[in-house]
Amino acid sequence: MAKHRLIIVNPGHFHAALTLRARNPRIEEDVRIFSDDGPDLDNFLRLVHAFNERPSDPTHWTMYVHRGADYPERLAATRPGDVAILAGKNNQKLPLIRFLKRLGIAVLADKPWIIEPSQADALADLLDPVTPCMDIMTERHEIANRLQRAFACNARVFGSFIEEGSRPAISMRSVHHLYKNVNGRPLRRPAWYFDTAVQGEGMTDVTTHLVDLVQWMLPDAGPFDMARDVRDLAARQWPTVVPRDIYARITGLEDFPEQVRAHVQADALHYPCNAAIHYRLRGISVQIEALWNLTEPEGSGDLHHAELRGSRCTLIVDQGPATSFRTELTLLPAAPGAEFARDLEEAVAGMQAEFPGIGIEPVGDGYRVRIPPGLRTTHEQHFSAVLDEFLLALENGGPSAAALADIACKYSLLAAALALCRKAGVAALPTS
């Protein structure tokens, strides 16, 4: 089978480079880049060169770069590849996806695709299966999330989702950091990252991953549909306060640019990046929260906590100081005892083909899943895994109609949540 020819379009986000973190036998090693000139492109090239030059398992990408504002015209004239990667300014996502699809180029685009409620109306036209497109959902490749889903699909271990009571059946909380390290170096974010007209607000950022995980965790009952499956939606957003000195460390700029000054108070940027959503999906109560702290403490990382409440057990994925910032999965049985232990042992034995080497060990009133080191991968590695997943899908006719419908439901939900946040006091969540 012929190898795919890859195009990188206007790579303003480091996620574009992370798709090239590992070699891929499905891709030619000559990569074409079409982009505006400037520091965003330079940072992308610097990171890919670092992958090429690392001493252990280096990549061998050869990059052919067209710089300049005429990059769309040049790309259209040459059409040098069949797959395009988009990871940059979010306000450009929809028009660039549409542009590339018209050229007959399949598109793998980073989230989010929409940053305004009105943009949800354009999703139906983009998600036709003729020229495939897919978003980069890395969290589906995290081993603890994969195991949580596998156990949730085992009725003898998990039972069914608990729909009654005041607690949500699914709750997820994610904490990220504005100043962090990527590939062992401090991440330099572009100034436009803090411009909500370009980047968008918190409701359409990390929440995209969490909404996607919720859909992925539910039993397969056909594609999701916003009008049919989503009820009781409520949402709110709030800012992280970024002092000038921290902003300077993150962006390399000494002062706040004009584009963000409307959000500057007392010499600090009030960046609306935090979001919370409550809703019911096919009757199952869901609570999601995505937070951004200022800086990543030394030796730490992102935080993640996810609970699925079932009639037979609760499945808890945790990542934080107590787990040395590695994801761990714990099962808390509703009725501990020999019967549950036997069902759990049988489930683990049946998972060995997909998850070789996993085991269980008692922890307090529950069980911890032992995850072998060979099954663990880093967040940075997940991007190349998503690319390989997309290429495999293309070779098998493209993403399914159900997968495309799920993408449409996900972004329609986020658009509706953002619209609620824009209406002060309407269906809004309390502040505590």
N, C-alpha and C positions, 0 to 999 in steps of 0.2 A: 504494500500500500504506500502511495506517495506521502511524503511528509508534509505537514501543514507549514505554511509560510506566515509568520507572525508580524503583525503591525502594532506598534505602540503609538497611541494618539494622545498628544498633549499631556504628558505624564506629570501632573502637578502634585500628585500624592505619592508617598513612598510605597504604597501598596502596588503601584505599577511595577516597580523594580522587584518586589518580593515574588511576583509571579515567575520571575526568572532566577530565583534563588537556586534552583536545582536544574541539572540537565534533564532533558526529556526526549526520548527516542522518537516521539511523534512529531517533533518540531525541527525544522531546519535551523542550523546555528547562525545563519545570517538573519538578522532582525532589522526591520525598517522602522525608523522613528520619524514621525511627522509632528512638528510641534512649534508653538511660539518660541522665540528665543528668550533667554533669560535664566535666572537662578533656578527655577523649578526644573528645567531641562538639565541644567548642569548637575543638580543634586541627584537626579535620576541616573545620569551617566556615571557619576562618581560611585554610586552604590552598586550598579551592575559591574563596573570595573573591579570593585572590591570582591565581588563573587568570582570573577575571572582570576583574580590574583591571590586568593586565599590558598594557603599551603595544603589544606585537606579538601579533597574532592572538589577541585575548582571547576567552574563552568568554562565554556569556550565560546561565548557569544561574540559575534562580529556585528557591530552596530553601524548601520548606514543612516545618517541623520540628515533630515531636511529641516532647517531652521527658518522661521519667518512666518509672518501673518498670512502668507498665501498657502500655508500647508494644506488646507482642505482642497484647493484647486489642484495642487501638485499631486495629492493623493488620488483624487478623482481621475486625473489624467493618466496615472501610471498603474493604479490598482495592483500594487506589488505583493499582495498576500490575500489569504482567504479567511483569516481570523484576526480580529482587532481586540486589543486590551484598552479599556478606558478606566483611568483612575486619576482624577484631577478635579477641576472646579465643578462643583455639583450643579451650578446653574447651567452648565454646558452639556450635562449628561443626556437629557432628552433629545435636543437637536442633533447632537453628534450620533446617538444611537440611530435616529431616523435617517441621517445622512449616510451612515455606513451601510445600513440595511438596503437603502436604495441602490447602493453600489454592488449589492450581492455579497457583502462581507459579513460573516457571523461575528457577533459581538459578545464579549465577556466584560461586563461593566461593574465596577465597584459600586457599593451602596453609598449614599441613597440616590435613586433615580429621580426623585421628586423632592422639592423643597417648598412648594406652594400647594395649597389645597386644590387649586384649579387644575393643576397638572395631572391629577388622577384621571381626568377625562381622556388623556392621550394614551393611556396604557393599552387600551384594546387594539389600537392600530399598531403598536409596537410589538405586541406579543403574538403576532401571527406566526405560524410555524414554517413559513416559506423560507425566510432567512433567519436562522435561530439566534436568539440572544438569551443570556442568563446573567444573574447577578452573582457576585462573589460572596458566598455564604460560608465563611471559614469555620464557624463554630460547629458545623455538622461533622467536621473532621477531628474534633477534640475527642480523645478516647473516652473520657468520663461521660461526656454527653452521649456518645454512641452506646455505651453500656447502659446508661440511664434509660435510653429509648428501648434498648433490647429487653430490659427487665419490665418496662412499662407495657410491652406487648405480650408479656407472659402472664396470662390470667391466673395461673396457679400461684404465682409469686406476688403479683401486684393487685390482682382483682380488677376492679373498675374504678374510674375516677369518682371521688366523693363529691357530689354536687350540692349537698345540703350543708347548713352551718354557716357561720360568719367568716370562717377562714377560706381563702381561695384554694381551689383544687390544684392550681398551678401558680407558683410564685417564683419570680426570677429577679435578681438584683445584681447589677454589674457596675463596677467602679473602675474607671480609667484615669489616666494622668495626662495633663496638658504638656508637662515637661517629662520626657522619658528617654530611655536608650533603645535604639534599634540597631541590630547587627553589631552590638558592642560599643556604639557611639551615641552621644547625645543627639536626639532628633531635632532638626531645625525645621520648624513649621513656617510656611509662607505667610506673609502678612494677610493675604486674602482669607486665610483659614478662619480668622476672627470676624470677617465681614459676613453677616448673616444673609445679605443679598446674593452672595456667591456660595458660601458654605452651607447655608441653611441653619436651622435651629436644632436644639437638642431632640425635639420630638421625632425628627426624621434621621437621626444619626445612629447611635449604638442600639436604640430601640428596634431598628430594622432587624438586627441579628436576633434579638429576644423574641420578637413577634414571629420570626421565621422558625426559631426553635420550638415555640409553642405549637405551631401548626405541624411541625415534624414529629412531635411527641404524641400527638393524638392518634387514636386508631384510624386506620385507613378506611374511610367511608366515602371515597370519591373526592373530587377537587373542591376546594373551598370557594365560597361565594360571599362577598361582603353583604349584599342585601339579604341573603337567606340565613347566613350563619353567625353574624355578629349582632349582639344585643347589649344594651345597658352600658354604652361606651361613656367613660368619663376620663378626663386628662388634665394635667397641669404641667407647667414649665417654671423654672426659676434659674437664676444666674449663679455662676461661680465668679467671685470677685478676683480679678487678676491685677495685682499691683504693677506699677510701671517697671520695676526692676525685674520682676518675674517675666513680664511680657518681653522685655529686652533679651532675656536669656533664651526664651522660646523662639523668638523671631529674628534676633540679631539687630533689631531696630531700636534706636534710642528713644523714640517718641511714638505715641499713638498716631496712626495716619488719619486723614480726614474721614475716610470711609467708616470708622468706628467711633468717632468722637461723640456721636449722639448717645452712646452707651457708656461714656466715661463720667464718673462721679468721684470727686475727692481724689483725683490722680490715680484712679483705678478703673479698669474696664469691667463692666458688669456683663459678662458673656452668658447668654441664655442657652446653656448647653445641657442642663439637667432636665429630666423628663420622667413622668410617671403616668401609667395608663392602667385603668381597670376596665374590664369588659367580660362578656360571656361569649365563648366560642362553642357553638353547638351545645349550648346549655351548661358548659363547664366554665366555672368562674376563674378568671385569670387576673393576676396582678404583676405588673412589670415596673421596674425602676432602673434607670440608667443615670449614673452620677459621674461627674468629672472633678477630681481633685487637682490641685495646682501642680505638685511635683511628686515624682515617684521616689519614695524613701529608699535609701541605700540598701541594696540586697532584697528589695521587695519586687512587686510587680502588680499586674492587674488583679482585681478581686472579682470573684463570681460566686453566687449562691443561688441554687435552684432546687425547689422542692416540688415533687409530684405526690399528691396525697391520694392513695388508693385504698380500697376497702380491705385489702390484706396487708399492705405495708406502705410506708412513705419512703420515697427514693430521694436522697439528698446529695446533690453535688456541691462540694465546697472547695474554694480556692482562696487561701489567705494565710495569715501568719501561723495559724494552728496546723496547716498542712504544708508548711514551708513553701507556700505559693505554688504548690502543685495541685492539680485537680484530683479530688478523691471522691469516691462514691460510697455512701453508707445506706443500708437498708434498715428501717425500724419497723418490725412487724407489729401489726395491730394485736395479734394473739400469739406471743412467743411460745415456743414449745417444739416438741419433736416433729409434729406434722409439718410446720413451716420450715424447719431446718432440713427435713427430707426433700421437700419440694424445691427449696433453694439449691441444695446440692445437685439435684437432678437437672435443674435449669442451667447451672454452671457447667455441668458435664456436657449438656447439649450445645453450649456456646463455644466449645473448644475449637471447632473448625473455623469460626469467624474470629474468635478472640483467643488464640492459643496461649495457654499458660496462665490464664486468670484463675484466681482462687478466692476463697472467703475465709475470714477469721472473725471470731467474736469480738465485739467492741461494746462494752456497756450492755444496754438492752437490745443491741442490734448486731449487725454484721458489716464489716468493712470489706470491700472488694479489693483483693490484691491485684494490682496492675503491673505486669512485667515491664521492665525498662524498655524492652524491644517494641512494645506497643505504644510507648509515649512519643509524641512529636511536639514540637514547639509551635507557637502561634505563627511564627514567621514561616515555618515549613508548610503550613496549611494552605498558603496562597498557591504554591506550585501544585499542591494536591487538587485544589479546585480547578486549576487550569487543565490538569490531566483528566479530571472528571468531565469537563466540558468537551474536550477533544474526543474522548471516548463516546460521549453522547452524540456528537456530530457524526462520528463514524457509524453510529447505529440509528441514523435518521433524525437526530436532534432531540432536544428535551421534549418530554411528553406533553400532550395537551393539558393533562392534570397539573404538571409542574408549572406550566405557563399560567394557568388559572390561579394557582396558589400565589405566584408572584403578584398578579393583579390584585388579589384579595389583600395581600400583605401591605402593598403601597396604598391601596384605597383606605384601609383601616388607619394607617398613619396620617394620611391626608385629612381624614375626618377628625382624628384626634387633634391635629394641628389647628384645624378650623375651630374646634371647641376652645382651644387655648386662646385664640384670637378674640373670642367673645367673652369678655370679662364676666365672671360669675355664672356663666351658663354651663351646666353639667360639669362644673369644674370640681376637681378633687380638693379636699381640705388641705391646708398647709402643714398639718401635722398628723 
